[in-house]
């Protein structure tokens, strides 16, 4: 048997060195959050976990353990038949469950007896979660950020994408959060991850960056949709140098009509989302926008949203939250198009065409 118990901190430092990361928890636990790159190999399914837990409380721990053992054995056998038969002898997986208990130990024991070198996280996911929360502030503090500022529609996200394509280090919080960070920022059909999963993915992105080069990030509020940006990361971003993306109003409207095309294609959805602005902008103004949406006057609505909702107070708000915004270097793409964003990204990085 070859099973090696390792601390969560050591597992985190070596994540990229394992041939596979196996999550022995239920599907629901895995969906809420998991180690980066982990595959779901449940020792007990969602329904089986409930069944065993009910037996434990209503009958006896002994009866629950018998049923649980049978189910775990059957599930591990299926995982081996489906996923292990083609693995070479030098295959080295990392295994974990909730607290490093019976579910992961059972899987690790069988894989170890086959002859694989298995690594088991001491304390399981719970210990890993504590390490993520402890390490995120350290990761945020060791890095140097360049914050892209600019009003809604100025192309910050497109510029981030262009910078990534040009080889820059980019932290795209909106992509991780599956949200465009405003009351209209939902992405239809794409649910946001859980808060825990968001924090894990942010930590994983931060740990992959070199401190020798800047990390470009968009100026965000404390929440992206329903998800809170880690406080220490927010503090580091707000204390970092800023770049101000300047784009004409016409180009901003064009960009938003392209990026939010699902609203122009689903007028009912657009009208429903606008309803959420009533408390801020008043019933009469919002109803006026909804009537224009019904008539297909999308350009007019987007232009008015910028002038009446998004732009007022932007300078003051950003200046209050981002220490160096007053000294932000202005940068101006020629248009909202991706080609011009790529040209600007190469210019910022001094990369030849």
C-alpha positions as CSV (number, residue, x, y, z in Angstrom):
1,X,0.0,0.0,0.0
2,X,1.3,3.5,-0.9
3,X,-0.8,6.3,0.7
4,X,1.0,9.5,1.8
5,X,-0.8,11.9,4.2
6,X,0.2,15.5,3.4
7,X,-0.8,18.8,5.0
8,X,-3.2,21.0,3.0
9,X,-0.5,23.7,2.7
10,X,1.8,21.2,1.0
11,X,-0.9,20.0,-1.3
12,X,-1.7,23.6,-2.3
13,X,1.9,24.3,-3.2
14,X,2.1,21.1,-5.3
15,X,-1.3,21.2,-7.0
16,X,0.3,21.1,-10.5
17,X,2.5,18.1,-9.7
18,X,-0.3,15.5,-9.3
19,X,-1.6,13.5,-12.2
20,X,-5.1,13.9,-11.0
21,X,-7.0,15.5,-8.1
22,X,-9.9,13.3,-6.9
23,X,-12.8,14.7,-4.8
24,X,-14.5,11.9,-2.9
25,X,-17.3,14.1,-1.6
26,X,-20.8,14.1,-3.0
27,X,-21.7,15.9,-6.3
28,X,-23.4,18.7,-4.4
29,X,-20.3,19.3,-2.3
30,X,-18.1,19.3,-5.4
31,X,-20.4,21.7,-7.2
32,X,-20.3,24.2,-4.3
33,X,-16.5,24.4,-4.4
34,X,-13.5,22.1,-5.0
35,X,-9.8,22.2,-5.5
36,X,-8.8,23.6,-8.8
37,X,-8.8,20.9,-11.5
38,X,-10.4,18.3,-9.2
39,X,-12.6,15.6,-10.7
40,X,-15.7,14.4,-8.9
41,X,-15.3,10.8,-7.7
42,X,-18.1,10.6,-5.1
43,X,-17.7,7.8,-2.6
44,X,-21.4,8.5,-1.7
45,X,-23.8,10.3,-4.1
46,X,-26.1,13.1,-2.9
47,X,-29.0,10.7,-2.3
48,X,-26.8,8.0,-0.7
49,X,-25.2,10.5,1.7
50,X,-28.7,11.5,2.8
51,X,-29.8,7.9,3.2
52,X,-26.8,7.0,5.3
53,X,-27.1,10.1,7.4
54,X,-30.8,9.3,8.1
55,X,-29.9,5.8,9.1
56,X,-27.2,7.1,11.4
57,X,-29.7,9.4,13.3
58,X,-32.8,7.3,13.2
59,X,-31.5,3.7,13.5
60,X,-27.9,3.4,14.7
61,X,-24.4,4.4,13.6
62,X,-23.6,0.6,13.2
63,X,-26.4,0.0,10.7
64,X,-25.5,3.3,8.8
65,X,-21.9,2.2,8.6
66,X,-22.8,-1.2,7.1
67,X,-25.0,0.4,4.4
68,X,-22.4,3.1,3.8
69,X,-19.6,0.6,3.4
70,X,-21.5,-1.3,0.8
71,X,-22.4,1.8,-1.2
72,X,-18.8,3.2,-1.0
73,X,-17.3,-0.1,-2.1
74,X,-19.7,-0.2,-5.1
75,X,-19.0,3.4,-6.1
76,X,-15.2,3.0,-5.8
77,X,-15.4,-0.1,-7.9
78,X,-17.3,1.8,-10.6
79,X,-14.7,4.7,-10.5
80,X,-11.9,2.1,-11.0
81,X,-13.6,0.4,-13.9
82,X,-14.4,3.7,-15.6
83,X,-11.3,5.8,-15.0
84,X,-8.4,3.7,-13.7
85,X,-7.9,0.8,-16.0
86,X,-5.8,2.8,-18.5
87,X,-3.6,4.4,-15.8
88,X,0.1,3.5,-15.7
89,X,1.8,2.3,-12.4
90,X,3.5,5.7,-11.9
91,X,0.1,7.6,-11.9
92,X,0.0,9.7,-8.7
93,X,-3.4,11.1,-7.6
94,X,-4.3,13.5,-4.8
95,X,-7.4,12.5,-2.9
96,X,-9.6,14.4,-0.5
97,X,-13.1,14.5,1.1
98,X,-14.7,16.9,3.6
99,X,-12.3,16.4,6.5
100,X,-10.0,13.7,5.3
101,X,-12.2,11.0,6.8
102,X,-13.7,7.7,5.7
103,X,-14.8,8.7,2.2
104,X,-11.3,9.7,1.0
105,X,-9.5,7.1,3.1
106,X,-11.5,4.3,1.5
107,X,-10.7,5.6,-2.1
108,X,-7.0,6.2,-1.2
109,X,-6.7,2.7,0.4
110,X,-8.0,0.9,-2.6
111,X,-5.9,2.9,-5.1
112,X,-2.8,2.4,-2.9
113,X,-3.4,-1.3,-2.7
114,X,-3.5,-1.5,-6.5
115,X,0.0,0.0,-6.4
116,X,-0.4,3.7,-7.1
117,X,1.3,6.3,-5.0
118,X,-1.6,8.1,-3.5
119,X,-1.5,11.5,-1.7
120,X,-4.2,12.2,0.9
121,X,-4.9,15.7,2.2
122,X,-4.8,15.8,5.9
123,X,-8.0,17.6,7.1
124,X,-9.5,17.3,3.6
125,X,-11.4,20.2,1.9
126,X,-12.0,21.9,5.2
127,X,-8.2,22.3,5.8
128,X,-7.8,23.4,2.1
129,X,-10.5,26.1,2.5
130,X,-8.7,27.5,5.6
131,X,-5.5,27.6,3.7
132,X,-7.1,29.5,0.8
133,X,-8.5,32.1,3.2
134,X,-5.1,32.5,4.9
135,X,-3.1,32.6,1.7
136,X,-5.2,35.0,-0.4
137,X,-4.1,38.1,1.5
138,X,-0.4,37.0,1.1
139,X,-0.9,36.5,-2.7
140,X,-2.6,39.9,-3.0
141,X,0.2,41.7,-1.1
142,X,3.0,40.2,-3.1
143,X,1.7,41.3,-6.5
144,X,1.7,44.7,-8.3
145,X,-1.6,45.7,-9.9
146,X,-2.4,48.0,-12.8
147,X,-6.0,49.0,-12.5
148,X,-8.1,49.8,-15.6
149,X,-10.6,52.5,-14.8
150,X,-13.2,54.2,-17.1
151,X,-16.9,54.6,-17.2
152,X,-19.3,51.8,-18.3
153,X,-18.8,50.8,-22.0
154,X,-15.3,52.3,-22.2
155,X,-13.9,48.8,-23.2
156,X,-12.0,47.8,-20.0
157,X,-13.0,44.1,-20.4
158,X,-12.1,44.0,-24.0
159,X,-8.7,45.7,-23.2
160,X,-8.1,43.1,-20.5
161,X,-8.8,40.3,-23.1
162,X,-6.4,42.0,-25.5
163,X,-3.7,42.4,-22.9
164,X,-4.0,38.6,-22.0
165,X,-3.7,37.8,-25.7
166,X,-0.6,39.9,-25.9
167,X,1.0,38.0,-23.0
168,X,0.2,40.2,-20.0
169,X,-0.8,38.9,-16.6
170,X,-4.6,39.5,-16.3
171,X,-7.0,39.0,-13.5
172,X,-10.5,39.1,-15.0
173,X,-12.8,39.1,-11.9
174,X,-15.9,39.4,-14.0
175,X,-15.0,36.3,-16.1
176,X,-14.4,34.3,-12.9
177,X,-17.7,35.6,-11.4
178,X,-19.7,35.1,-14.6
179,X,-21.1,38.6,-14.3
180,X,-20.5,42.0,-15.8
181,X,-20.6,43.8,-12.5
182,X,-23.7,46.0,-12.7
183,X,-27.4,45.8,-12.2
184,X,-27.7,44.8,-15.9
185,X,-24.6,42.6,-15.7
186,X,-26.1,39.1,-15.6
187,X,-25.2,36.7,-18.3
188,X,-28.3,34.8,-19.3
189,X,-28.0,31.0,-18.9
190,X,-24.7,31.4,-17.0
191,X,-25.2,31.1,-13.2
192,X,-22.6,32.7,-10.9
193,X,-20.4,30.3,-8.9
194,X,-20.8,30.0,-5.2
195,X,-18.9,32.5,-3.0
196,X,-16.5,29.7,-1.9
197,X,-15.8,28.7,-5.5
198,X,-15.3,32.3,-6.6
199,X,-12.7,32.7,-3.8
200,X,-10.9,29.5,-4.7
201,X,-10.7,30.5,-8.4
202,X,-9.4,34.0,-7.5
203,X,-6.8,32.5,-5.2
204,X,-5.8,30.0,-7.9
205,X,-5.4,32.9,-10.4
206,X,-3.3,35.0,-8.0
207,X,-0.9,32.1,-7.1
208,X,-0.1,31.7,-10.8
209,X,1.1,35.3,-11.3
210,X,4.7,36.4,-11.1
211,X,5.6,39.3,-8.8
212,X,8.1,40.5,-11.5
213,X,5.4,41.8,-13.8
214,X,2.2,43.8,-13.2
215,X,-1.2,42.2,-13.0
216,X,-3.8,44.1,-15.0
217,X,-7.3,44.2,-13.4
218,X,-10.5,46.1,-13.9
219,X,-11.6,48.6,-11.3
220,X,-14.5,46.8,-9.5
221,X,-16.8,47.5,-6.7
222,X,-16.7,45.3,-3.6
223,X,-19.2,42.9,-5.2
224,X,-19.4,41.4,-8.7
225,X,-23.0,40.5,-9.0
226,X,-23.8,38.5,-5.8
227,X,-20.2,37.7,-5.1
228,X,-17.9,39.6,-2.8
229,X,-14.3,40.3,-3.9
230,X,-11.8,39.2,-1.2
231,X,-11.3,42.2,1.1
232,X,-7.5,42.0,1.0
233,X,-7.5,41.9,-2.8
234,X,-9.9,44.9,-2.9
235,X,-7.5,46.8,-0.6
236,X,-4.5,46.1,-2.8
237,X,-6.4,47.1,-6.0
238,X,-7.6,50.4,-4.5
239,X,-4.0,51.3,-3.5
240,X,-2.6,50.5,-7.0
241,X,-1.7,52.7,-10.0
242,X,-4.5,53.4,-12.4
243,X,-5.0,53.7,-16.1
244,X,-8.1,55.6,-17.4
245,X,-9.6,54.2,-20.6
246,X,-11.1,57.0,-22.7
247,X,-13.6,56.2,-25.4
248,X,-16.2,58.4,-27.1
249,X,-19.8,58.1,-26.2
250,X,-20.7,56.8,-29.6
251,X,-18.2,54.0,-29.3
252,X,-19.3,53.2,-25.8
253,X,-22.9,52.8,-27.0
254,X,-21.7,50.7,-29.9
255,X,-19.7,48.5,-27.6
256,X,-22.6,47.9,-25.2
257,X,-25.0,47.1,-28.0
258,X,-22.6,44.4,-29.1
259,X,-21.7,43.0,-25.7
260,X,-25.3,43.1,-24.4
261,X,-26.9,41.9,-27.7
262,X,-29.0,39.4,-25.7
263,X,-31.0,42.4,-24.3
264,X,-31.8,43.7,-27.7
265,X,-32.9,40.2,-28.8
266,X,-35.0,39.7,-25.7
267,X,-36.9,42.9,-24.9
268,X,-38.9,41.4,-22.1
269,X,-35.7,40.5,-20.3
270,X,-34.3,44.0,-20.8
271,X,-37.5,45.6,-19.5
272,X,-37.4,43.3,-16.4
273,X,-33.8,44.1,-15.6
274,X,-34.5,47.9,-16.0
275,X,-37.2,47.5,-13.4
276,X,-34.4,47.1,-10.8
277,X,-33.4,50.7,-11.4
278,X,-36.7,52.1,-10.2
279,X,-35.6,52.7,-6.6
280,X,-32.5,54.7,-7.9
281,X,-34.0,56.5,-10.9
282,X,-37.7,56.8,-10.3
283,X,-40.7,55.0,-11.8
284,X,-41.4,57.6,-14.5
285,X,-37.9,57.5,-16.0
286,X,-37.6,53.7,-15.9
287,X,-41.1,53.3,-17.5
288,X,-40.0,55.6,-20.2
289,X,-37.0,53.4,-20.9
290,X,-39.2,50.3,-20.9
291,X,-41.5,51.9,-23.5
292,X,-38.6,52.7,-25.7
293,X,-37.3,49.1,-25.4
294,X,-40.8,47.9,-26.4
295,X,-40.5,50.1,-29.5
296,X,-37.0,48.8,-30.3
297,X,-35.2,52.1,-29.6
298,X,-32.2,50.4,-28.0
299,X,-29.6,52.9,-28.9
300,X,-31.6,55.7,-27.3
301,X,-32.1,53.7,-24.1
302,X,-28.4,52.7,-23.9
303,X,-27.3,56.3,-24.4
304,X,-29.7,57.6,-21.7
305,X,-28.6,54.8,-19.3
306,X,-25.1,56.0,-19.6
307,X,-25.9,59.7,-19.2
308,X,-28.6,59.3,-16.5
309,X,-27.5,56.3,-14.6
310,X,-24.0,55.1,-15.1
311,X,-21.9,58.2,-15.7
312,X,-23.2,60.6,-12.9
313,X,-20.9,60.4,-10.0
314,X,-18.4,58.0,-11.6
315,X,-15.4,60.3,-11.3
316,X,-16.1,61.1,-7.7
317,X,-16.9,57.5,-6.7
318,X,-13.8,56.1,-8.4
319,X,-11.6,58.9,-7.0
320,X,-12.9,58.1,-3.5
321,X,-12.2,54.4,-3.8
322,X,-9.0,54.2,-5.8
323,X,-6.2,56.2,-4.2
324,X,-4.3,57.0,-7.4
325,X,-7.2,57.6,-9.8
326,X,-6.5,61.4,-9.9
327,X,-3.1,60.6,-11.3
328,X,-4.4,57.9,-13.7
329,X,-2.6,57.9,-17.1
330,X,-5.2,58.3,-19.9
331,X,-5.2,55.7,-22.6
332,X,-7.5,55.9,-25.7
333,X,-8.2,53.1,-28.1
334,X,-9.0,54.4,-31.6
335,X,-12.5,52.7,-31.5
336,X,-14.3,50.1,-29.4
337,X,-13.3,47.3,-31.9
338,X,-11.1,44.5,-30.8
339,X,-8.4,45.2,-33.3
340,X,-7.9,48.7,-31.8
341,X,-7.9,47.2,-28.3
342,X,-5.2,44.8,-29.4
343,X,-3.1,47.7,-30.8
344,X,-3.5,49.6,-27.5
345,X,-2.5,46.5,-25.5
346,X,0.6,46.0,-27.6
347,X,1.4,49.7,-27.1
348,X,1.0,49.4,-23.3
349,X,3.2,46.3,-23.2
350,X,5.6,47.7,-25.9
351,X,5.1,44.6,-27.9
352,X,5.9,45.0,-31.7
353,X,3.1,44.3,-34.1
